Each structure stands twice: as C-alpha cells, then as structure tokens.
C-alpha cells in the first residue's frame, strides 16, 4: 500500500517541500509539495537523490573497523567502545587538545547538530574545525565586527526588492546560499517583472546572468575594488542616506575617507569594468527605491573575502537598504541566538570565541571557537605540544573540500586514531580506524534549526521520517551521544558525558528535547507569544506543510550585541585589511611574472552538491562535468579543442583534466568545479569512481587565505594551463571526437 509523507529535501539550503511516496520500506517516488508555502511544488533534480542515498548499495549499514585485510563489520556496542577507547587513549598519551574534531556541511542540515555540539564539549579540545572556514566564515566574522552577533547575517529580501546586485553567487543553480529561497529562477524573473533590475557580477556568464538585465564580467579578485569604486561615487555625489539606522550607526566618516582613494577611474583596470559603467551601477543602486546587494562563496573564497563582504553590507547601509523592506534584512526564526550572544558578550565569553587565539603552526586566527581547516594538515604533521594525533569527523570530506587536499590526505594517514560518523567510505573516511554510519535522511525525524535562520521568509517545518529506520540503524544524534558518554574527559567533558548518560536513561537526550526548549523560549514560542498564539514542537509537528511566520521585518537595533549596542560601519580590523588592497592589487603582476598567466575560479552544477552526490546514477548521467572551462582565445593560443587534456598548475601542484572551450568565461580565466577526485584507492563510491574527475583543491594553496578568518582562497588562484600531449586522456578525447562524428552517433 502506497502512502505519502510530506517533509523537506534537506540536501541543499533551499530545503524545498517534497512528497515522498513510499510502499513499506520502498521509496516509490519523490515530487514537489505544492502546499509548501515557500517552494510551492518546486524541486530541483537533487531531490530525487534522497532515494538514491537511501537505496545506495555502497552505503554502510553497520559499523566497520579497518584491519590489515580491509574493512570488518562489527556490532554497535563493540564499535562505540572501540571508538571511545581509541580517542581516550590518544588524549591520555598526548593531552585533550591532541584530539581534533571536524563538522561537515550536511551536519548543519539536521537537528543532530545539537548533539555534535555536546560531543565537542565532551571532548574538551580546543582543536575544533568545520567546513565553515571553507565556506561562509567571512560573513560571520563581518557580522561579529559590525553587529557583535555572528549569526545576524543580512538576507536579501528578494521577493520585495526592485534592484538586486549579485556578486560571486549563482542562485539560479544554488537556489540561494545564506539566502534560503526555493525556485530562485522564478524569484529573479519576478524582479524584472515588477519593473526592477538584476545585475550580476561574475567572471563567467552563469545561469543567473541569463536571468539578469546586466552582467558585469569582473576580473577574479576585482570585487572589493568594484565596491569601493561604487562607494566613491555614492559619497562624491552625495547619494548616501543611512535611513533609520543612522540613529545608531558609527563610522560613516571613516568610510568616506576610505572610498575617496578609489575613484572608478582607478579601479577600472583592477576590475576589467570601465569607469562609466561602475559609476552608473552605483547611481542606479542608490536611486532604486528598494535595493539589495548580495554576495556568496565566490567572494568568500578570496584573500579579500572578509573585506568584500563588509563592503557589501556597507553599500546596503549607506544607501539606506540595510534592515529595510526590499533591502538586506534579518530573519526572526523560531530559534533566535541573539539573547545567547548578548549574554556571552556580557560574560566576556563571546569575545574569546573571536580572533583571540592563534593556530599552533600556521598562526591563523580562530573564529566562533574554531580554527581554519587550511591549517589542519600542519597541526597533524608538525611535532610539538598539542600536535593533533586523533580526529573525530562528522559528515565531512575535507580531503576533497579543504585546500591542499593531497597534503591533508597524507596527514590523515599519520594520525594515531580516527573516528568517522559517515555512511560511506569516502576519500576522507577511508583513513578512519572505525566508521559509524547513521541512517539516511529519509529514515529520521528532523527539524531545520539552522538554515531557516538564513531564509528569505520566516518559517518553520518539521520533517517526519518517510520510511522506517533499517533494523539496527541509529540516527546521527544517537551515535554522537554514545560517543559523548564514552569519550567525556576533563572538568567539562566528564560531567557532559555523565549528563548525557543520565538523560538517555529517561529518554531526554535527543535533540528534540533541546529543540522543544528552544522553540518554547524563542520569539514565536508560547513563553513569548502566549498559549494561544505561541508555538511548541508539537504544534509544529502537526502542520505537515510547514508554518509561515511572515515576511522579514526590520530588526535593528534589536539584533545588535555590540557592547555599546551600536552598528559599527567601519570596524578597525576591516579598515586595516582594506588598507592592504594596494598590496593585493600588485599580487597579480607578481603571479604573471612567475609564469602563472591565468586565474582559477570554481563553478557548480544544479545536479551536484559538493562531493557527496556523485554516486547517484541519475544525477551523474550525461557528459562529464569535471572539466576546465576556458575561453576560445586561450584555447587557440594553446592549440586546444574541446575534450583535449590540459594540465593546470598552481604554486603547489598540478592536475590534469579535459578542457571545455566556451566564450561564457572571461579570457585569462579557467573554471573548474570542486567535489571531484574519486579516483583515490580504497574509496567505496563505485559509480562515482567511474567518473572520478580530479580534485581542484589539490592545487588550492592552504597558505593563501583571507587573513581575518583563515578561509582558503579557492578563487582567484594564479595558475598556468598547458596542453597535455600524447597521454591517455588526450587519446581518449580524440577517440571520443571520432566517435561523435561517426555515422549514426
């Protein structure tokens, strides 16, 4: 008998509503939920891959231990005891800080994140890592410096804006990132439909540019200079107007002085955009009745990531578009962390989570209590006090997602003990001593506590399990609670472990307990809204299509947690970084002199999600997507045709892959997607290994980072591109071209 379960797809940040048709334990079909108030039936091709993850024959369904003869399946009790003892032994020999932990991207899409936080506390180590330093950390640091609140990120009010400036983002493919908004193509079209304008700043003619009125094909790394040129025009022509935030904002004059040094005529050469266009773009943005500037990973992944995101927020603020309908606003989610950060700041704890410690070897700063993953290989390989000798990793594949992947690959081999909470033998988990696999997303209840905080509209939706969990299967939070009980060490960790054990006995150790408390005390909970209008977890559960909590509303100065409760437009650390932009501008000339005459950027596909959907046959069908995209002029200069093999070389190494010739990319730029590289030995993704591609992060230099955050500069990497003659890849490409031209092909 077929039944339908309404829930969300949690694979990407859009969190579209879906209908899962099931027959017992079989998934029959996944379609969009037309009654979901946000997605209204929209889904992308990835949603169907939830069934692929559930059914994947390569998925681990029981714990495995690595032996000299390969992987050995063991029972849960034995696996937890083995994992806990291994980590405790490392800590006993080398100290608590010798055991690191790492949180991957999927962990933020589940309420099991709460249990990972508990596990991290139980480990009592300062060596905390996550994918944030390979993703959005500059945005959090800018929010901390300007608002005192690291999770108060301005979200474009896309459904009410009339002018949207997009930098380093491709929302038509991502459906928004730190802008959760399903069906972004329709939302972008709607801006034009109501008489507005979309302007995209990107070196590539992306899927989003095809929906825009104007495409500014900026040179990689030119974004901060473009923004400074626009700000120069705003101030020089008296177009600045802070609006309502003027009453509690400081630093306007410092911004005026900074922008005065960067007229459009000066930045034109650095951006590749003529001065007249820069000036016009600034005037149009300032003149729009509702405008929003938005930037994402393309600008995060640069040495100027923090400065660029700061300037984006500054542009919104000085044109009166910060915290204004149709501008850049702040969510009012069911879980509001603002009171927590206000308390932490008053206790002096909040300040200790931000740039107060330095990584032992690299010297990179910490942020939000974590060190950047760019420095992790050196922490493992460099002897000394607190050298990392053990690792617990949850839902992450940093060998492919972190910079300098080959060095991290080597470093993981050097660990004394590693525990992975993951469902596959990946490029990273193959180094683990034990892998603890949780059930798939369709086999568990869930509640979105994180992504909803970055949505274009306030909402909440509970996700009931679609199929019964497999016999003996455990959820992520159960695995992490077991580890917390087994590992708990020190003055903090041991009591945490004992508390988890006690709560487990009475059935209160799951994330639903903390989620219920967070909802009750949150801005929409019964303790704030009263018993008739307020929310409880139970009330959320009973609404199968989610609850619409209304559009974004002005929240400043309420979300400010700075000591003086004021908006800091010109924080000293960011002003200092802006003072280095002259030095940044000269780095390109130095790279060219060293023989690196092209610049590397990334790209993404709607049928891919980092490294972990490449085992899905339906998503990987068709031509290979791991290619080097180059302009016809650059191809001609090197004698290249589509499919030829090229060698792309950076300061730290080379990769070889097929070339894809297209005029959608700026001359002098090469674009390669990340998340591939499945050809490493011992990886358990059999289908992914048939189209392995290469890992672009093998040539991303972990020594080149955004100085304020340690976030790796995956974009604007100096490289050279050369033809690979006479090797197997080139011969295969020639054969493919011959077959394509054969009769009947």
BELGINOR-V398584 format. One line per field, one symbol per residue. ss: DSSP state (h for helix, s for strand, l for the rest). psi: psi as a letter, one per 20 degrees, with the letter a starting at -180 (. if undefined). burial: + if it has 24 or more other C-alpha atoms within 12 Angstrom, else -. A space follows every 10 residues. Layout:
ss->???
psi->???
burial->???
This chain:
ss->lsssssssll llllllssss sssllsssss ssllllllll llllhhhhhh hhhhhlllll lllsssslls sssllhhhhh hhhhhhhhhh hhhhlhhhss ssslhhhhhl llhhhhhhhh hhhllllsss hhhhllhhhh hhhhhhhlll llllssllll llssssslll hhhhllllls lllhhhhhhh hhhlllssss sllsllllhh hllsssllll llhhhhhhhh hhhhhhllll llhhhhhhss lhhhhhhhhh lllhhhhhhh hlllhhhhhh hhhhhhhlll ssssslhhhh llllhhhhhh hhhhhhhhll lslllllssl lllllllhhh hhhhhhllhh hhlsssssll llllssslls llhhhhhhhh hlllllllls sssslllhhh hlllhhhhhh hhhlllssss slllllllhh hllsslllll hhhllsslll hhhhslssss lsslllllll lllllhhhhh hhhhhhhllh hhhhhhhhhh hhhhhlllll hhhhhhhhhh hlllshhhhh hhhlslhhhh hlllllssss slllllllll llllllssll lhhhhhhhll hhhhhhhhhh hhhllllsss slllllllll llllllhhhh lllllllsss lhhhhhhlll llllssssss llssssssss slllslllss slllllllll lllllllhhh hllllhhhhl llllslllll lsllllssss sssllllhhh hhhhhhhhhh lllll
psi->pprpppaqpk haihlqpqpo pqndjpogqp rqoiipighl ipqrhhhhih hghgipiipp jqqqpprhja ppprrgghgg ggggggghgg hhhiqhiior qpprghhijq iihhhhgggg hhhkqimpqr ihjjejhhgh hghghhiioi jmppppmhii qiopoppkqm hhgikppkmo nqlhghhghh ghhkjapppp oqiqnrhhhi jqhqoonqqp iighhghhhg hgggghjkiq oibhihhkqq jghhgggghh imqhhhighh hjpqhggggg ggghghiqho qpppqbhhhg lrikgggghg hghggggijj jplqpiboap rmrhooighg hgghhhijhg hijokirqqg ghjqqrpkjq qpihigghhh ioqrpjppiq pppolqmihh iqqlhhhhgg ghhiqhpppp nrjqnahgii iqhppoprrr hijqqrpoig hhikqiqprq pqnqqhqqqq piqqrghggh gghghhhoqa hggghgghgg gghhhjkjir hhghgggggg irijrhihir hgiqqrhghg hinijrpojr rqqpiqjhip jqhjkqpnhm qghhhghhij hggghihhhg ghhjjnjrpp rarrqijqnc ijjijohhhj qaqpinropq qhghghhjkq rpiqpqpppa hiaqqprqqo pqjiqpqjqp ppqriakjjq qjpingghii mhaqohiijp oiiorphhij pqnhrkpprq pqqopjrhgh ggghgghggh iqpj.
burial->---+++++++ ++++++++++ ++---+++-+ +++-++++++ ++++++++++ ++++++-+++ ++++++---- +--+-+--++ ++++++++++ +---++++++ ++++++++++ ++++++++++ ++++++++++ ++++++++++ ++++++++++ ++++++++++ ++++++++++ ++++++++++ ++++++++++ ++---+++++ +++++++++- ++++++++++ ++++++++++ ++++++--++ ++--++-+++ ++--++-+++ ++++++++-+ +++++-++++ ++++++++++ ++++++++++ ++++++++++ ++++++++++ ++++++++++ ++++++++++ ++-++----+ +-+++-++++ ++++++++++ ++++++++++ +----+++++ ++++++++++ +++++++++- ++++++++++ ++++++++++ ++++++++++ ++++++++++ ++++++++++ ++++++++++ --++++++++ +++++++++- --++++++++ +-------++ ++++++++++ ++++++---- ----+++-++ +-+++++++- ++++++++++ +++--+++++ +-+++-+++- +--++--+-- -----+++++ ++++++++++ +++++++-++ ---+++++++ ++-++----+ ++++++++++ -+++++++++ ++-+++++++ ++++++++-+ --+++++++- ++++++++++ ++++++++++ ++++++++++ ++++-----+ --+------- -----
